[in-house]
Amino acid sequence: MIEEMKSFVKNKKTCVLATATENNPHCSLMAYVTDDDCSEIYMITSRRSKKFHNLSENPSVSLLIDTREEDCGSQNPKTRSLTIAGVYKQLADENKKSKIRSEMVSKHPAIRDLIKSPSAEILCIKIVSFLLLNGPTEAHFEILK
């Protein structure tokens, strides 16, 4: 099941990132890429953004990736959603950052200006667990080791 969950993440392009500070949640629609083994997810934001401020205060996050777009208009939708619990960590490796920026530009050309902005920061989310819902009643939980 864990490989199915990782495949789900790798085959999508956007997620909802939930951050919080002082018990105030904040959600953001984000473009992302992953590392090869899908243990980390990378996104880009401005260092001036609310989400970046929140992560500086509280590194715990939740991500939501789903199939609602594919199910739109279906007579018999079976929306799948994957909730990811993770922890933000700063990246220091400049070679890794450069590789991530290149992947982001390739996969998400619409955000090229943000990616190249001097205020842009790469968010690295270390995945802790997955919760996959197949429809409203079938759930599968996995902790990443």
CORNOR-V530827 format. One record per run of one state. SS is the DSSP state (hx for helix, st for strand, lp for the rest). FROM is the first residue (numbers start at 1). LEN is the number of residues. If there is no record, write none. Layout:
SS:FROM:LEN + SS:FROM:LEN
This chain:
lp:1:1 + hx:2:9 + lp:11:3 + st:14:8 + lp:22:2 + st:24:8 + lp:32:1 + st:33:2 + lp:35:5 + st:40:7 + lp:47:3 + hx:50:8 + lp:58:2 + st:60:7 + lp:67:1 + hx:68:4 + lp:72:8 + st:80:10 + lp:90:4 + hx:94:14 + lp:108:1 + hx:109:8 + lp:117:3 + st:120:15 + lp:135:3 + st:138:6 + lp:144:2
